[in-house]
């Protein structure tokens, strides 16, 4: 099959809470005349991002074109999940013009790119581009840019100390694999923050990569769709910490699902989530909560101590059962403390 007949696929990657779902919602609202299909991969058994996107479905991207893979990183479950799902999307009654993949925040994009060489699909799809999102405010704060001199001094004092964390490796691999990097939440970072984040990203990138800034997921789709990067044929230019390894582990991260009864005080919940970030080093919280006297469910999304919430749609026939997905590094998870703080 010629390249022109292949379905282009855009891989959207980025760290936890960097704004991937918000960007895809914008692309769905501005499809540039294309019929889209979307594959959402979440880390954890409770799907939130896929549910958000399904609520935005329309004629250009109907509900049946939005597929969710939960409780398994697709870069680790290629044969069991990814390949059959891509085949199902390509077999839809009306063939999509473009497929968008939202990876989990913990996914390494390079193993996923290697999957595009599988015989079952390599003649039918091509990686149009890899778009990496980076939270400009977080990057500017140095969360993934350790002080090399300080690290060297610490190593001299303690040879067993390793300054590299799983989080930094995920961030660096996502940057190294990208065709375009989007610095998100530019409005929160400000000009100085954007400049600082850009410097960090450029230092991590193995080659010159366009770096753009955006807020609220708004960017001209023409800038990130139609790149024709053929990334699956360009793996050597996209180095990874895990090159030479057949797979990678997520044992450094834990996901717990917390069931919540109906609440009456939204501000108290926000304060509790902020406490989790500060006291338990929680990375990400997302889910839905039932609020007394409110027919609509409350969508909650938190990155560290920054908490956003909004009423998104009525509960309808669904049970008014709140559930929050909490993600943290393995050694920081204290289930009893999490339940205590959330009052669960």
N, C-alpha and C positions, 0 to 999 in steps of 0.2 A: 504494500500500500504506500502511495506517495505521501510525503510530508504534508501536502496540502489537504489530503483526505483524513489525516489524523486529527483526533479531538485534542485541542490544547488544554493543558491542565496547569492551573496556577496553585502553587503551594504557599500557603500563608502560615508563617511560623513566628514565634516570638515567645518571650518568657511569660509566666503566669500573670494575667491581668494587664497585658500590654495593649489590649484594645483590638484583638483579632476579630471578635464577633461584631463589634461596632463597625469596623471597616467593611465586613462582608454585608452587613445590613445596608450600608451605603451603596455597595456594588449592586445589590439586589434592586435597590430603588433607582439605580442608574445603569441599566444593563447594556446600554449602547446598541440596542437592537438585537442582542444575543439572548438565546434561551439558555439559562444557566442550570447547572446541577451542582449540588453542594454535598460534600462529605465532611462531617464534623466528628472529630475524634476527641474524646474527653478522658481525663485520667480520673477514674472513679466510676462507680456503677450508677450514679444518679446523674442523668443528663440535664444540663441547664442551658448550655449554649445552643444545642440543637432545638430545644423547645422555643428559645427566643427567636431563632431564625424561622422556624415553622410558623410563628405568629405573624411573620412578615411576608409569607408566601403570596404570590400573585401569578398572573398568566405567564410571565416570563420565567418564573421559578416556582412552579406549583409544589404543593406539599410532597407529592410522590417523588420529586426530584431532590429532596433534602433527606439524606441518610445519615444516621447517627451510629457511631461505633463507640460504645462506652466500655469501661472496665478493661482496658487493654490498649497500650500504645501501638499504633499501627506500624511503627518502625520495628516492632518486635513480633508482630502477628501477621506478617505479610501474606503467607500462604493461606492461613485460616480465615482472615478477615478482609484484608485490603484487596487482594486480587478478585475474590468473588463479588465484592461490593462494586468495584470498578466495572466488572463485566455486567453486573445488573444495571448500572447507570447507562452503560452503552447500549443495553438491550431495551431501554424504555421505548414505548410505542412511538414517541416523537424524540428523535435523537437530540441530545443537548449540543449546543454550539461550543460550550466552554464549561469545564468542570473546575470548581474551586475546592481545594482541600484545606480545612482548618485543622492543623495539628494540635495536639495537646501542648500545654505550656512546658511539658517536660520532654517533648520529643526532640530527637536529633534528626535533622532533615536528610542528612546524607544517606543513611540506611534506607530511607524511604525512596530516594532517587534511584538507588540501585534496584529497587523493585520494578522500576519501569523497564528494565531489561528482561523481565520474565517473558518467556515465549508466548504465554497466553494473551499478553496485552501489548507487547513492544511494537507491533506493527499497526496498532490502532490508536495509540495516544502518545503525546509528547509533552514534556515539561516546558510550558511556555515561559515560566519564570518562577523563581523562589523569592518571595517577598518577606523580609524579616522585619518585625516590629520591635522597637526598643522604647521603653518608657523613658522619655528624655529626662524627666525630673529625677527618677531613680538613678539613671546612669550618671547624671551630673553630680549626684551626691556621692559617687564613688563606690556604689554598692558592689560593682563587679570590676573595680580597678584597684587592686591592692597596691600599696606603697612598696615598690620593689626594694628600696634601700632598707626599709623597716623589716621586710620579710627576710632579707639577707642577714640582718643583724640577729633576728630571732633564730634563724637556722644555725647561725654560728654558735648560739647559746644552747640550742637543742637540735641536734642532727636529725631527730625523729620527726620533727615538725614539718608538716606539709601544708603550704599556704593555699594550695589549690583546693577549692571546694567543688562539690558537684554542681552547684548553682553557677559558678563561674565557667565551668566547662560547657554547660548547656548554652549559656549566653555566647561564649566564644564560637562554638560550633555553629550556632544559628547565624551569627554574623558572617562567618567564613563561607557559608554555603549560599549566601544571598546574591541575587542579581540587583536588587534595589533594597535599601534600608529606609524604613519610615520611622522617624522619631515622633512618637505619639505624645499627646498631652502637652503640646507646645505652649498652650495658653498657661499651663501651670508652671512650666519650666522657665518661661521668660527668655529674653535674648541671651542673657549671661548663661543660663542653664543650657540652652540649646548649643551655644558655642562650646561649653565644657563637655557636653554629651558627644558632640561631633568629634572632638579631639580624642575622646576615649574610643569611640567606634573606629575612627581612622587608624588608631594605634593597633586595634585588634584585627583589622581586616587584612587578609593576605594579599589583596590586590585592590586597585582603585575601584570603588563601587559608588554609584550615585546615592547620596543621602538627602532625603527630603523630610520636611517637617509637616505635621498636620495636627489638627485638633478635632475631637468628636468624630473621628473616622472619615472626615470629609477630604477627598482628594479627587482630582480628575481621573476617572477610570482609564482614560487613554494613556496615562503615565505608567500604569502597572499591568495592564492587560495588552496582549498582542506583542510581547517582547520577542517571541520566537527564539528564546535562549537555547532550546534543546539541551537543557541542563543535564539530562541523563547521559549525554555524550561528552560532558565537560567535567567529569568527576575529579580528575587530577588537579584541577585548579581550585578545588573546594576542600582543603585539608580539614581533618577532624581529629580530635583527641583519641577517637576510637578506630582510626585506620588500622587495619590489620587484625581487628577483632570481628568475629562473626555477629556479635550482638552486644547489647549493653544492658545494664541492670538499672532498675528503678528502686532498688532496695534502700537507697538513701532517703526516699520519700515515703510518707505514709498519707493515705487518704482515709478519713473517717466521716461517716454520715451521721448527723445528729438529728433526731426527730424532735420537733418542737410543737408543743401545744399552742393553741391560740394565745396571742399576746395582746396586751392593751396599751403598752408604752413603746413606741418605735424608738424614741430617743434612748431609752434604757437598753434596748437591743444594740443600737449603734455603739453605745459606751462599752457594752460587754465585748463586742467584737474588737474594739480598739484595745481593750485590756488584753485580749488574747494575743494580739500582735505584739504588745509591749512586754507582757509577762511570760507568754508561752512561745514567742517567736513564730507565730503562725504566718505563713506566707500568703495564703489565699482562702477566702471564704466566699461561697456563692450558693444561692438557692432561693427558695420561696418560703414565705411566712404568712400565716393567717392572722389578721388583725381584727380584733373585736369590733363589730359594728360596720365593718367594711366588706362589701361583696366581692371586691377585687383582691387578688393575691398580691403580696408585696415581694417584688424582685429585689434581692439583696446581693450586691457584689462588692467585695472588699479586696484590696491589695495592700497588705500590711495594715497600717492604721487608717488608711484612706477608705472610707465606706460610702458607697453610693446606694441609694434605694429609690424605687418608684413603683407605683401600682401599675401592673402591666395589662391584666385582663381578668375577667370574672372567673371564679372557681368553677362555676357551672355545676355539672354533675360530679365533678371530682371531689373526693373527700377533702375537707379543710384541714389538711395535715401538713404542717410546715416541716421542711427538711433543709438542712444546711450541709454542704460539702466543705470540709475543713482539710486543707493541705498544708503539711509542714515537713521539715526535714525529720528523718526517722528519730534521731536522738532527742528531738524537742517535743515529741508527742507524749502528752500526759492526759490520757482519756478522761480520768476522773476530774482533773482540773478543768478540762474543756467543758465537761458537763456542768460542773459547779458554776463556772463563770456565765454560761449561757442559761443556767437555770433549767436545764433539760433533765 
